[in-house]
Protein backbone atom coordinates (compact mmCIF):
# COMPACT_ATOMS: atom_id res chain seq x y z
CA UNK A 1 0.00 0.00 0.00
CA UNK A 2 1.18 3.51 -0.79
CA UNK A 3 -0.17 6.52 1.10
CA UNK A 4 0.41 9.94 -0.40
CA UNK A 5 0.40 12.66 2.23
CA UNK A 6 1.20 16.35 2.19
CA UNK A 7 4.22 17.39 4.22
CA UNK A 8 4.60 20.76 5.88
CA UNK A 9 7.78 22.35 7.22
CA UNK A 10 7.94 25.19 9.73
CA UNK A 11 10.56 27.93 9.19
CA UNK A 12 12.44 28.99 12.31
CA UNK A 13 15.27 31.34 13.21
CA UNK A 14 16.74 33.63 10.57
CA UNK A 15 14.76 31.96 7.79
CA UNK A 16 11.49 32.92 9.53
CA UNK A 17 12.45 36.60 9.97
CA UNK A 18 11.24 37.51 6.47
CA UNK A 19 7.98 36.30 4.97
CA UNK A 20 8.64 35.11 1.41
CA UNK A 21 6.57 36.38 -1.50
CA UNK A 22 4.43 33.94 -3.45
CA UNK A 23 6.70 31.86 -5.68
CA UNK A 24 9.90 33.01 -3.91
CA UNK A 25 12.38 30.28 -3.06
CA UNK A 26 13.17 29.62 0.61
CA UNK A 27 16.69 28.37 1.23
CA UNK A 28 17.93 26.59 4.36
CA UNK A 29 18.47 23.24 6.03
CA UNK A 30 15.55 20.84 6.25
CA UNK A 31 15.68 19.07 9.62
CA UNK A 32 13.32 16.20 10.45
CA UNK A 33 12.71 15.28 14.08
CA UNK A 34 10.12 12.60 14.78
CA UNK A 35 7.27 13.57 12.43
CA UNK A 36 7.96 17.32 12.21
CA UNK A 37 10.02 19.19 9.65
CA UNK A 38 11.81 22.50 10.23
CA UNK A 39 13.66 24.76 7.80
CA UNK A 40 16.46 26.78 9.40
CA UNK A 41 19.61 28.66 8.47
CA UNK A 42 22.93 26.86 8.79
CA UNK A 43 24.00 29.23 11.59
CA UNK A 44 20.85 28.37 13.58
CA UNK A 45 21.43 24.62 13.54
CA UNK A 46 23.15 24.48 16.96
CA UNK A 47 20.54 26.82 18.47
CA UNK A 48 17.42 24.87 17.48
CA UNK A 49 18.80 21.32 17.51
CA UNK A 50 21.43 19.15 19.11
CA UNK A 51 23.16 18.71 15.75
CA UNK A 52 26.55 20.20 14.95
CA UNK A 53 28.36 21.19 11.78
CA UNK A 54 31.62 19.66 10.63
CA UNK A 55 33.81 19.78 7.56
CA UNK A 56 35.23 16.67 6.02
CA UNK A 57 37.49 16.04 3.08
CA UNK A 58 38.28 12.92 1.14
CA UNK A 59 41.29 11.89 -0.87
CA UNK A 60 41.50 8.86 -3.10
CA UNK A 61 44.65 6.98 -4.05
CA UNK A 62 44.63 4.73 -7.11
CA UNK A 63 47.52 2.43 -7.94
CA UNK A 64 48.80 2.87 -11.52
CA UNK A 65 51.70 0.90 -12.95
CA UNK A 66 51.98 2.55 -16.38
CA UNK A 67 54.18 5.44 -17.43
CA UNK A 68 53.49 8.67 -15.52
CA UNK A 69 53.62 10.79 -18.66
CA UNK A 70 50.84 8.76 -20.27
CA UNK A 71 48.66 9.14 -17.20
CA UNK A 72 49.31 12.86 -16.88
CA UNK A 73 48.32 13.53 -20.49
CA UNK A 74 45.32 11.15 -20.41
CA UNK A 75 43.42 12.95 -17.64
CA UNK A 76 42.45 16.57 -17.24
CA UNK A 77 45.24 17.99 -15.06
CA UNK A 78 43.11 20.90 -13.79
CA UNK A 79 40.85 18.39 -12.00
CA UNK A 80 43.60 16.42 -10.23
CA UNK A 81 46.59 17.08 -8.02
CA UNK A 82 49.49 14.88 -9.10
CA UNK A 83 52.00 13.73 -6.52
CA UNK A 84 55.12 12.62 -8.35
N, CA, C and O atoms as a CHARMM CRD file, in Angstrom:
* protein
*
  336
    1    1 UNK  N      0.82700  -1.18000   0.00000 PROA 1      0.00000
    2    1 UNK  CA     0.00000   0.00000   0.00000 PROA 1      0.00000
    3    1 UNK  C      0.87600   1.24900   0.00000 PROA 1      0.00000
    4    1 UNK  O      1.91100   1.29500   0.66600 PROA 1      0.00000
    5    2 UNK  N      0.45700   2.24300  -0.74100 PROA 2      0.00000
    6    2 UNK  CA     1.18000   3.50700  -0.79100 PROA 2      0.00000
    7    2 UNK  C      0.22400   4.61900  -0.36300 PROA 2      0.00000
    8    2 UNK  O     -0.86600   4.75800  -0.91900 PROA 2      0.00000
    9    3 UNK  N      0.63800   5.40400   0.62600 PROA 3      0.00000
   10    3 UNK  CA    -0.16800   6.51900   1.10100 PROA 3      0.00000
   11    3 UNK  C      0.53700   7.81500   0.73200 PROA 3      0.00000
   12    3 UNK  O      1.68500   8.03800   1.11800 PROA 3      0.00000
   13    4 UNK  N     -0.13900   8.64800   0.00100 PROA 4      0.00000
   14    4 UNK  CA     0.41400   9.94000  -0.39500 PROA 4      0.00000
   15    4 UNK  C     -0.10500  10.98600   0.58500 PROA 4      0.00000
   16    4 UNK  O     -1.31400  11.18400   0.71200 PROA 4      0.00000
   17    5 UNK  N      0.80900  11.64700   1.27100 PROA 5      0.00000
   18    5 UNK  CA     0.39700  12.66400   2.23200 PROA 5      0.00000
   19    5 UNK  C      1.18000  13.94700   1.99700 PROA 5      0.00000
   20    5 UNK  O      2.31500  13.92500   1.52100 PROA 5      0.00000
   21    6 UNK  N      0.56300  15.04200   2.33400 PROA 6      0.00000
   22    6 UNK  CA     1.20100  16.34900   2.18800 PROA 6      0.00000
   23    6 UNK  C      2.09400  16.59700   3.39000 PROA 6      0.00000
   24    6 UNK  O      1.70400  16.33000   4.52700 PROA 6      0.00000
   25    7 UNK  N      3.27700  17.10100   3.14300 PROA 7      0.00000
   26    7 UNK  CA     4.21700  17.38600   4.21700 PROA 7      0.00000
   27    7 UNK  C      4.33200  18.89900   4.38400 PROA 7      0.00000
   28    7 UNK  O      4.28500  19.64200   3.40300 PROA 7      0.00000
   29    8 UNK  N      4.47900  19.34500   5.60500 PROA 8      0.00000
   30    8 UNK  CA     4.60000  20.76200   5.88400 PROA 8      0.00000
   31    8 UNK  C      5.83600  20.97200   6.75000 PROA 8      0.00000
   32    8 UNK  O      6.09700  20.20200   7.67500 PROA 8      0.00000
   33    9 UNK  N      6.59100  22.02100   6.44200 PROA 9      0.00000
   34    9 UNK  CA     7.78300  22.35400   7.22000 PROA 9      0.00000
   35    9 UNK  C      7.60700  23.74800   7.80200 PROA 9      0.00000
   36    9 UNK  O      7.10000  24.65400   7.14000 PROA 9      0.00000
   37   10 UNK  N      8.03000  23.90500   9.03800 PROA 10     0.00000
   38   10 UNK  CA     7.94300  25.18700   9.73000 PROA 10     0.00000
   39   10 UNK  C      9.29700  25.88800   9.62100 PROA 10     0.00000
   40   10 UNK  O     10.33200  25.27200   9.87800 PROA 10     0.00000
   41   11 UNK  N      9.30200  27.17300   9.24300 PROA 11     0.00000
   42   11 UNK  CA    10.55600  27.92800   9.19300 PROA 11     0.00000
   43   11 UNK  C     10.80900  28.52900  10.56800 PROA 11     0.00000
   44   11 UNK  O      9.89600  29.04400  11.21400 PROA 11     0.00000
   45   12 UNK  N     12.07200  28.45600  11.00800 PROA 12     0.00000
   46   12 UNK  CA    12.44300  28.99500  12.31200 PROA 12     0.00000
   47   12 UNK  C     13.74500  29.76900  12.19200 PROA 12     0.00000
   48   12 UNK  O     14.48200  29.61700  11.21700 PROA 12     0.00000
   49   13 UNK  N     14.02100  30.59100  13.17700 PROA 13     0.00000
   50   13 UNK  CA    15.27100  31.34500  13.21100 PROA 13     0.00000
   51   13 UNK  C     15.33600  32.42200  12.14900 PROA 13     0.00000
   52   13 UNK  O     14.34600  33.09300  11.86000 PROA 13     0.00000
   53   14 UNK  N     16.51600  32.57900  11.57500 PROA 14     0.00000
   54   14 UNK  CA    16.74300  33.62500  10.57000 PROA 14     0.00000
   55   14 UNK  C     15.88700  33.44600   9.32200 PROA 14     0.00000
   56   14 UNK  O     15.51300  34.42900   8.68100 PROA 14     0.00000
   57   15 UNK  N     15.57600  32.21500   8.97700 PROA 15     0.00000
   58   15 UNK  CA    14.75600  31.95800   7.79100 PROA 15     0.00000
   59   15 UNK  C     13.34400  32.50800   7.99800 PROA 15     0.00000
   60   15 UNK  O     12.70400  32.95300   7.04400 PROA 15     0.00000
   61   16 UNK  N     12.85800  32.47900   9.23900 PROA 16     0.00000
   62   16 UNK  CA    11.49200  32.92100   9.53200 PROA 16     0.00000
   63   16 UNK  C     11.38900  34.42800   9.73200 PROA 16     0.00000
   64   16 UNK  O     10.27700  34.93700   9.87400 PROA 16     0.00000
   65   17 UNK  N     12.49200  35.15800   9.74900 PROA 17     0.00000
   66   17 UNK  CA    12.45300  36.60400   9.97000 PROA 17     0.00000
   67   17 UNK  C     11.75100  37.35000   8.84700 PROA 17     0.00000
   68   17 UNK  O     11.13400  38.38700   9.08800 PROA 17     0.00000
   69   18 UNK  N     11.83600  36.84000   7.62600 PROA 18     0.00000
   70   18 UNK  CA    11.24200  37.50500   6.46800 PROA 18     0.00000
   71   18 UNK  C     10.21700  36.57000   5.82900 PROA 18     0.00000
   72   18 UNK  O     10.51300  35.41400   5.52700 PROA 18     0.00000
   73   19 UNK  N      9.01600  37.08800   5.63100 PROA 19     0.00000
   74   19 UNK  CA     7.97800  36.30200   4.96800 PROA 19     0.00000
   75   19 UNK  C      8.23400  36.32100   3.46100 PROA 19     0.00000
   76   19 UNK  O      8.30800  37.39100   2.85800 PROA 19     0.00000
   77   20 UNK  N      8.36900  35.14500   2.85400 PROA 20     0.00000
   78   20 UNK  CA     8.64100  35.11300   1.40900 PROA 20     0.00000
   79   20 UNK  C      7.41000  35.50000   0.59700 PROA 20     0.00000
   80   20 UNK  O      6.27500  35.28400   1.02100 PROA 20     0.00000
   81   21 UNK  N      7.65200  36.06800  -0.56000 PROA 21     0.00000
   82   21 UNK  CA     6.57400  36.38100  -1.50000 PROA 21     0.00000
   83   21 UNK  C      6.10900  35.08600  -2.16400 PROA 21     0.00000
   84   21 UNK  O      6.81600  34.07800  -2.12900 PROA 21     0.00000
   85   22 UNK  N      4.95800  35.11200  -2.74900 PROA 22     0.00000
   86   22 UNK  CA     4.42600  33.93700  -3.44900 PROA 22     0.00000
   87   22 UNK  C      5.37100  33.57800  -4.60000 PROA 22     0.00000
   88   22 UNK  O      5.70100  34.42600  -5.43000 PROA 22     0.00000
   89   23 UNK  N      5.79800  32.32800  -4.63900 PROA 23     0.00000
   90   23 UNK  CA     6.70200  31.86200  -5.68300 PROA 23     0.00000
   91   23 UNK  C      8.17300  32.05800  -5.36500 PROA 23     0.00000
   92   23 UNK  O      9.02600  31.56400  -6.10100 PROA 23     0.00000
   93   24 UNK  N      8.49700  32.77000  -4.28200 PROA 24     0.00000
   94   24 UNK  CA     9.89600  33.00600  -3.90500 PROA 24     0.00000
   95   24 UNK  C     10.47700  31.74300  -3.27400 PROA 24     0.00000
   96   24 UNK  O      9.79500  31.04500  -2.52400 PROA 24     0.00000
   97   25 UNK  N     11.71700  31.46100  -3.57800 PROA 25     0.00000
   98   25 UNK  CA    12.38500  30.27700  -3.05600 PROA 25     0.00000
   99   25 UNK  C     12.88400  30.52500  -1.63900 PROA 25     0.00000
  100   25 UNK  O     13.45900  31.57500  -1.35300 PROA 25     0.00000
  101   26 UNK  N     12.66400  29.56300  -0.75700 PROA 26     0.00000
  102   26 UNK  CA    13.16500  29.61800   0.61000 PROA 26     0.00000
  103   26 UNK  C     14.36000  28.67000   0.68000 PROA 26     0.00000
  104   26 UNK  O     14.26600  27.51100   0.27800 PROA 26     0.00000
  105   27 UNK  N     15.46800  29.16500   1.18600 PROA 27     0.00000
  106   27 UNK  CA    16.68600  28.37000   1.23400 PROA 27     0.00000
  107   27 UNK  C     17.10100  28.14000   2.68300 PROA 27     0.00000
  108   27 UNK  O     17.07400  29.06700   3.49300 PROA 27     0.00000
  109   28 UNK  N     17.48200  26.91300   3.01000 PROA 28     0.00000
  110   28 UNK  CA    17.93200  26.58700   4.36000 PROA 28     0.00000
  111   28 UNK  C     18.12400  25.09000   4.50100 PROA 28     0.00000
  112   28 UNK  O     18.09100  24.34800   3.52000 PROA 28     0.00000
  113   29 UNK  N     18.32300  24.66000   5.72900 PROA 29     0.00000
  114   29 UNK  CA    18.46800  23.23800   6.03400 PROA 29     0.00000
  115   29 UNK  C     17.10900  22.66900   6.41400 PROA 29     0.00000
  116   29 UNK  O     16.37400  23.27300   7.19500 PROA 29     0.00000
  117   30 UNK  N     16.78000  21.52700   5.87300 PROA 30     0.00000
  118   30 UNK  CA    15.54800  20.83900   6.24500 PROA 30     0.00000
  119   30 UNK  C     15.91200  19.79500   7.29400 PROA 30     0.00000
  120   30 UNK  O     16.66000  18.85700   7.01900 PROA 30     0.00000
  121   31 UNK  N     15.37200  19.96800   8.50300 PROA 31     0.00000
  122   31 UNK  CA    15.68100  19.06600   9.61700 PROA 31     0.00000
  123   31 UNK  C     14.39800  18.33800   9.99900 PROA 31     0.00000
  124   31 UNK  O     13.36000  18.96100  10.22500 PROA 31     0.00000
  125   32 UNK  N     14.48400  17.01300  10.06800 PROA 32     0.00000
  126   32 UNK  CA    13.32400  16.20300  10.45000 PROA 32     0.00000
  127   32 UNK  C     13.57800  15.63500  11.83700 PROA 32     0.00000
  128   32 UNK  O     14.61000  15.01200  12.08500 PROA 32     0.00000
  129   33 UNK  N     12.63000  15.85500  12.73400 PROA 33     0.00000
  130   33 UNK  CA    12.70900  15.28500  14.07900 PROA 33     0.00000
  131   33 UNK  C     11.35000  14.66100  14.36700 PROA 33     0.00000
  132   33 UNK  O     10.32700  15.34600  14.36200 PROA 33     0.00000
  133   34 UNK  N     11.35100  13.37000  14.61400 PROA 34     0.00000
  134   34 UNK  CA    10.11600  12.60300  14.78300 PROA 34     0.00000
  135   34 UNK  C      9.28100  12.76400  13.51500 PROA 34     0.00000
  136   34 UNK  O      9.70100  12.32000  12.44700 PROA 34     0.00000
  137   35 UNK  N      8.11500  13.38800  13.61200 PROA 35     0.00000
  138   35 UNK  CA     7.27100  13.57100  12.43300 PROA 35     0.00000
  139   35 UNK  C      7.13000  15.03800  12.06000 PROA 35     0.00000
  140   35 UNK  O      6.20000  15.39900  11.33900 PROA 35     0.00000
  141   36 UNK  N      8.03100  15.89100  12.53500 PROA 36     0.00000
  142   36 UNK  CA     7.96400  17.31900  12.21400 PROA 36     0.00000
  143   36 UNK  C      9.17500  17.71700  11.38000 PROA 36     0.00000
  144   36 UNK  O     10.26400  17.16400  11.53500 PROA 36     0.00000
  145   37 UNK  N      8.96600  18.67600  10.50200 PROA 37     0.00000
  146   37 UNK  CA    10.01700  19.19400   9.64800 PROA 37     0.00000
  147   37 UNK  C     10.21500  20.67100   9.96300 PROA 37     0.00000
  148   37 UNK  O      9.24800  21.40500  10.16500 PROA 37     0.00000
  149   38 UNK  N     11.47900  21.10300  10.00500 PROA 38     0.00000
  150   38 UNK  CA    11.80700  22.50100  10.23000 PROA 38     0.00000
  151   38 UNK  C     12.83400  22.94100   9.19900 PROA 38     0.00000
  152   38 UNK  O     13.74300  22.18700   8.85500 PROA 38     0.00000
  153   39 UNK  N     12.68300  24.17200   8.70700 PROA 39     0.00000
  154   39 UNK  CA    13.66500  24.76500   7.80300 PROA 39     0.00000
  155   39 UNK  C     14.35800  25.87000   8.57700 PROA 39     0.00000
  156   39 UNK  O     13.70500  26.76900   9.10700 PROA 39     0.00000
  157   40 UNK  N     15.67900  25.80300   8.64200 PROA 40     0.00000
  158   40 UNK  CA    16.45800  26.78000   9.40200 PROA 40     0.00000
  159   40 UNK  C     17.73700  27.13200   8.65800 PROA 40     0.00000
  160   40 UNK  O     18.17300  26.40800   7.76200 PROA 40     0.00000
  161   41 UNK  N     18.32700  28.25100   9.04400 PROA 41     0.00000
  162   41 UNK  CA    19.61000  28.66000   8.46900 PROA 41     0.00000
  163   41 UNK  C     20.71300  27.79200   9.05200 PROA 41     0.00000
  164   41 UNK  O     20.56700  27.24700  10.14600 PROA 41     0.00000
  165   42 UNK  N     21.80000  27.66400   8.33500 PROA 42     0.00000
  166   42 UNK  CA    22.93400  26.85900   8.78800 PROA 42     0.00000
  167   42 UNK  C     23.45300  27.34800  10.13600 PROA 42     0.00000
  168   42 UNK  O     23.80900  26.54100  10.99500 PROA 42     0.00000
  169   43 UNK  N     23.49800  28.65900  10.32300 PROA 43     0.00000
  170   43 UNK  CA    24.00300  29.22700  11.58500 PROA 43     0.00000
  171   43 UNK  C     23.07300  28.94700  12.76300 PROA 43     0.00000
  172   43 UNK  O     23.51000  29.01200  13.91200 PROA 43     0.00000
  173   44 UNK  N     21.81300  28.63900  12.50900 PROA 44     0.00000
  174   44 UNK  CA    20.84800  28.37000  13.57600 PROA 44     0.00000
  175   44 UNK  C     20.78500  26.90100  13.96800 PROA 44     0.00000
  176   44 UNK  O     20.04800  26.54300  14.88700 PROA 44     0.00000
  177   45 UNK  N     21.52900  26.06000  13.30400 PROA 45     0.00000
  178   45 UNK  CA    21.43300  24.61900  13.54500 PROA 45     0.00000
  179   45 UNK  C     21.72600  24.26600  14.99700 PROA 45     0.00000
  180   45 UNK  O     20.98300  23.49100  15.60000 PROA 45     0.00000
  181   46 UNK  N     22.79200  24.81500  15.57100 PROA 46     0.00000
  182   46 UNK  CA    23.14500  24.48000  16.95500 PROA 46     0.00000
  183   46 UNK  C     22.19900  25.10900  17.96900 PROA 46     0.00000
  184   46 UNK  O     22.12300  24.64900  19.10800 PROA 46     0.00000
  185   47 UNK  N     21.47400  26.15800  17.57100 PROA 47     0.00000
  186   47 UNK  CA    20.53600  26.82400  18.47400 PROA 47     0.00000
  187   47 UNK  C     19.24200  26.03000  18.60600 PROA 47     0.00000
  188   47 UNK  O     18.72100  25.88000  19.71000 PROA 47     0.00000
  189   48 UNK  N     18.72000  25.52100  17.49700 PROA 48     0.00000
  190   48 UNK  CA    17.42100  24.86700  17.48300 PROA 48     0.00000
  191   48 UNK  C     17.48200  23.34600  17.47400 PROA 48     0.00000
  192   48 UNK  O     16.44000  22.69000  17.46700 PROA 48     0.00000
  193   49 UNK  N     18.67600  22.77500  17.47500 PROA 49     0.00000
  194   49 UNK  CA    18.79500  21.32000  17.50600 PROA 49     0.00000
  195   49 UNK  C     20.07000  20.93000  18.24100 PROA 49     0.00000
  196   49 UNK  O     20.89100  21.77800  18.58900 PROA 49     0.00000
  197   50 UNK  N     20.21500  19.65600  18.46400 PROA 50     0.00000
  198   50 UNK  CA    21.43100  19.14500  19.11300 PROA 50     0.00000
  199   50 UNK  C     22.46200  18.70200  18.08300 PROA 50     0.00000
  200   50 UNK  O     23.43900  18.03500  18.42400 PROA 50     0.00000
  201   51 UNK  N     22.24500  19.07100  16.82800 PROA 51     0.00000
  202   51 UNK  CA    23.16500  18.71300  15.75400 PROA 51     0.00000
  203   51 UNK  C     24.30200  19.71500  15.69000 PROA 51     0.00000
  204   51 UNK  O     24.16300  20.85300  16.13900 PROA 51     0.00000
  205   52 UNK  N     25.41100  19.29700  15.13700 PROA 52     0.00000
  206   52 UNK  CA    26.54900  20.19800  14.95200 PROA 52     0.00000
  207   52 UNK  C     27.02800  20.12400  13.51300 PROA 52     0.00000
  208   52 UNK  O     26.66500  19.21400  12.76800 PROA 52     0.00000
  209   53 UNK  N     27.84300  21.09000  13.13700 PROA 53     0.00000
  210   53 UNK  CA    28.36100  21.19400  11.78000 PROA 53     0.00000
  211   53 UNK  C     29.82600  20.77000  11.78700 PROA 53     0.00000
  212   53 UNK  O     30.57300  21.10100  12.70800 PROA 53     0.00000
  213   54 UNK  N     30.22300  20.04400  10.76400 PROA 54     0.00000
  214   54 UNK  CA    31.61900  19.65900  10.63300 PROA 54     0.00000
  215   54 UNK  C     32.01500  19.68700   9.16300 PROA 54     0.00000
  216   54 UNK  O     31.16800  19.56300   8.27800 PROA 54     0.00000
  217   55 UNK  N     33.27600  19.84500   8.91800 PROA 55     0.00000
  218   55 UNK  CA    33.81000  19.78100   7.56400 PROA 55     0.00000
  219   55 UNK  C     34.58700  18.48400   7.41900 PROA 55     0.00000
  220   55 UNK  O     35.28700  18.06100   8.33900 PROA 55     0.00000
  221   56 UNK  N     34.46100  17.87100   6.28300 PROA 56     0.00000
  222   56 UNK  CA    35.23300  16.66500   6.02200 PROA 56     0.00000
  223   56 UNK  C     35.78200  16.73300   4.60700 PROA 56     0.00000
  224   56 UNK  O     35.18200  17.33900   3.72000 PROA 56     0.00000
  225   57 UNK  N     36.90800  16.11300   4.41600 PROA 57     0.00000
  226   57 UNK  CA    37.48800  16.04400   3.08000 PROA 57     0.00000
  227   57 UNK  C     37.88900  14.60000   2.80800 PROA 57     0.00000
  228   57 UNK  O     38.10000  13.80800   3.72600 PROA 57     0.00000
  229   58 UNK  N     37.98500  14.29000   1.54700 PROA 58     0.00000
  230   58 UNK  CA    38.27500  12.91900   1.14300 PROA 58     0.00000
  231   58 UNK  C     39.34200  12.95200   0.06700 PROA 58     0.00000
  232   58 UNK  O     39.34900  13.83400  -0.79200 PROA 58     0.00000
  233   59 UNK  N     40.22800  11.99800   0.12000 PROA 59     0.00000
  234   59 UNK  CA    41.28800  11.88600  -0.86700 PROA 59     0.00000
  235   59 UNK  C     41.37600  10.43400  -1.29500 PROA 59     0.00000
  236   59 UNK  O     41.37600   9.53100  -0.45900 PROA 59     0.00000
  237   60 UNK  N     41.45000  10.21600  -2.57900 PROA 60     0.00000
  238   60 UNK  CA    41.49600   8.85600  -3.10100 PROA 60     0.00000
  239   60 UNK  C     42.88200   8.59100  -3.69200 PROA 60     0.00000
  240   60 UNK  O     43.47400   9.46300  -4.32700 PROA 60     0.00000
  241   61 UNK  N     43.37700   7.40400  -3.47800 PROA 61     0.00000
  242   61 UNK  CA    44.64600   6.97600  -4.04800 PROA 61     0.00000
  243   61 UNK  C     44.37500   5.75800  -4.92600 PROA 61     0.00000
  244   61 UNK  O     43.76300   4.78400  -4.48700 PROA 61     0.00000
  245   62 UNK  N     44.83600   5.82900  -6.16300 PROA 62     0.00000
  246   62 UNK  CA    44.63000   4.73300  -7.10500 PROA 62     0.00000
  247   62 UNK  C     45.99600   4.26600  -7.59800 PROA 62     0.00000
  248   62 UNK  O     46.79600   5.06800  -8.07800 PROA 62     0.00000
  249   63 UNK  N     46.25300   2.99100  -7.47900 PROA 63     0.00000
  250   63 UNK  CA    47.52100   2.43300  -7.94400 PROA 63     0.00000
  251   63 UNK  C     47.53600   2.39900  -9.47000 PROA 63     0.00000
  252   63 UNK  O     46.56900   1.96700 -10.09700 PROA 63     0.00000
  253   64 UNK  N     48.64400   2.85800 -10.06300 PROA 64     0.00000
  254   64 UNK  CA    48.80000   2.87400 -11.51700 PROA 64     0.00000
  255   64 UNK  C     50.21900   2.44000 -11.82700 PROA 64     0.00000
  256   64 UNK  O     51.17400   2.99900 -11.28700 PROA 64     0.00000
  257   65 UNK  N     50.36600   1.45100 -12.68900 PROA 65     0.00000
  258   65 UNK  CA    51.69700   0.90000 -12.95100 PROA 65     0.00000
  259   65 UNK  C     52.25700   1.32500 -14.30400 PROA 65     0.00000
  260   65 UNK  O     53.37400   0.94400 -14.65300 PROA 65     0.00000
  261   66 UNK  N     51.49800   2.10900 -15.07100 PROA 66     0.00000
  262   66 UNK  CA    51.97600   2.54700 -16.37900 PROA 66     0.00000
  263   66 UNK  C     52.91100   3.74200 -16.26000 PROA 66     0.00000
  264   66 UNK  O     53.28000   4.15400 -15.16000 PROA 66     0.00000
  265   67 UNK  N     53.28500   4.28700 -17.40000 PROA 67     0.00000
  266   67 UNK  CA    54.17900   5.44200 -17.43300 PROA 67     0.00000
  267   67 UNK  C     53.44200   6.68600 -16.93800 PROA 67     0.00000
  268   67 UNK  O     52.28900   6.91500 -17.30100 PROA 67     0.00000
  269   68 UNK  N     54.10900   7.48400 -16.10900 PROA 68     0.00000
  270   68 UNK  CA    53.49100   8.66700 -15.52400 PROA 68     0.00000
  271   68 UNK  C     53.10300   9.68500 -16.58800 PROA 68     0.00000
  272   68 UNK  O     52.05600  10.32300 -16.47900 PROA 68     0.00000
  273   69 UNK  N     53.91100   9.84100 -17.59000 PROA 69     0.00000
  274   69 UNK  CA    53.62100  10.79200 -18.65700 PROA 69     0.00000
  275   69 UNK  C     52.33000  10.47100 -19.38600 PROA 69     0.00000
  276   69 UNK  O     51.57500  11.37400 -19.74500 PROA 69     0.00000
  277   70 UNK  N     52.07400   9.19000 -19.60700 PROA 70     0.00000
  278   70 UNK  CA    50.83900   8.76400 -20.26500 PROA 70     0.00000
  279   70 UNK  C     49.63100   9.10800 -19.39100 PROA 70     0.00000
  280   70 UNK  O     48.62100   9.61000 -19.88500 PROA 70     0.00000
  281   71 UNK  N     49.74200   8.83900 -18.11900 PROA 71     0.00000
  282   71 UNK  CA    48.65700   9.14200 -17.19700 PROA 71     0.00000
  283   71 UNK  C     48.39800  10.64400 -17.12700 PROA 71     0.00000
  284   71 UNK  O     47.24800  11.08200 -17.16400 PROA 71     0.00000
  285   72 UNK  N     49.44500  11.41400 -17.02900 PROA 72     0.00000
  286   72 UNK  CA    49.30900  12.86100 -16.88100 PROA 72     0.00000
  287   72 UNK  C     48.64200  13.48600 -18.10400 PROA 72     0.00000
  288   72 UNK  O     47.88100  14.44300 -17.96200 PROA 72     0.00000
  289   73 UNK  N     48.90400  12.97800 -19.27100 PROA 73     0.00000
  290   73 UNK  CA    48.31800  13.52700 -20.48600 PROA 73     0.00000
  291   73 UNK  C     46.95200  12.90400 -20.82200 PROA 73     0.00000
  292   73 UNK  O     46.23700  13.41100 -21.68500 PROA 73     0.00000
  293   74 UNK  N     46.59700  11.81800 -20.14600 PROA 74     0.00000
  294   74 UNK  CA    45.32400  11.15000 -20.41200 PROA 74     0.00000
  295   74 UNK  C     44.16900  11.75500 -19.61300 PROA 74     0.00000
  296   74 UNK  O     43.01300  11.66300 -20.02600 PROA 74     0.00000
  297   75 UNK  N     44.47600  12.36600 -18.48200 PROA 75     0.00000
  298   75 UNK  CA    43.42500  12.95200 -17.64100 PROA 75     0.00000
  299   75 UNK  C     43.51200  14.46800 -17.70000 PROA 75     0.00000
  300   75 UNK  O     44.51100  15.02900 -18.14900 PROA 75     0.00000
  301   76 UNK  N     42.46800  15.11200 -17.24900 PROA 76     0.00000
  302   76 UNK  CA    42.44600  16.57400 -17.24200 PROA 76     0.00000
  303   76 UNK  C     43.21500  17.06400 -16.02100 PROA 76     0.00000
  304   76 UNK  O     42.72600  16.92200 -14.90000 PROA 76     0.00000
  305   77 UNK  N     44.38700  17.62900 -16.19900 PROA 77     0.00000
  306   77 UNK  CA    45.23700  17.99200 -15.06100 PROA 77     0.00000
  307   77 UNK  C     44.62500  19.04400 -14.15300 PROA 77     0.00000
  308   77 UNK  O     44.99300  19.11400 -12.98000 PROA 77     0.00000
  309   78 UNK  N     43.70200  19.86900 -14.64800 PROA 78     0.00000
  310   78 UNK  CA    43.11300  20.89700 -13.79300 PROA 78     0.00000
  311   78 UNK  C     42.16000  20.29900 -12.75500 PROA 78     0.00000
  312   78 UNK  O     41.78600  20.98100 -11.80100 PROA 78     0.00000
  313   79 UNK  N     41.76400  19.03800 -12.92900 PROA 79     0.00000
  314   79 UNK  CA    40.84700  18.38700 -11.99700 PROA 79     0.00000
  315   79 UNK  C     41.58100  17.53800 -10.95700 PROA 79     0.00000
  316   79 UNK  O     40.95700  17.08300  -9.99800 PROA 79     0.00000
  317   80 UNK  N     42.88000  17.31500 -11.12000 PROA 80     0.00000
  318   80 UNK  CA    43.60200  16.42300 -10.22800 PROA 80     0.00000
  319   80 UNK  C     44.88400  17.08000  -9.73700 PROA 80     0.00000
  320   80 UNK  O     45.46800  17.92900 -10.41100 PROA 80     0.00000
  321   81 UNK  N     45.30000  16.67300  -8.56300 PROA 81     0.00000
  322   81 UNK  CA    46.59000  17.08500  -8.02000 PROA 81     0.00000
  323   81 UNK  C     47.51200  15.87200  -8.11000 PROA 81     0.00000
  324   81 UNK  O     47.26600  14.84800  -7.47200 PROA 81     0.00000
  325   82 UNK  N     48.57700  15.99500  -8.90800 PROA 82     0.00000
  326   82 UNK  CA    49.49400  14.88000  -9.10100 PROA 82     0.00000
  327   82 UNK  C     50.64100  14.95200  -8.09300 PROA 82     0.00000
  328   82 UNK  O     51.29100  15.98500  -7.93600 PROA 82     0.00000
  329   83 UNK  N     50.86500  13.84500  -7.42600 PROA 83     0.00000
  330   83 UNK  CA    51.99700  13.72800  -6.51800 PROA 83     0.00000
  331   83 UNK  C     53.01500  12.81800  -7.17300 PROA 83     0.00000
  332   83 UNK  O     52.80600  11.60900  -7.27200 PROA 83     0.00000
  333   84 UNK  N     54.11600  13.39700  -7.62000 PROA 84     0.00000
  334   84 UNK  CA    55.12100  12.61800  -8.35100 PROA 84     0.00000
  335   84 UNK  C     56.05800  11.91600  -7.40100 PROA 84     0.00000
  336   84 UNK  O     56.96800  11.21300  -7.83900 PROA 84     0.00000
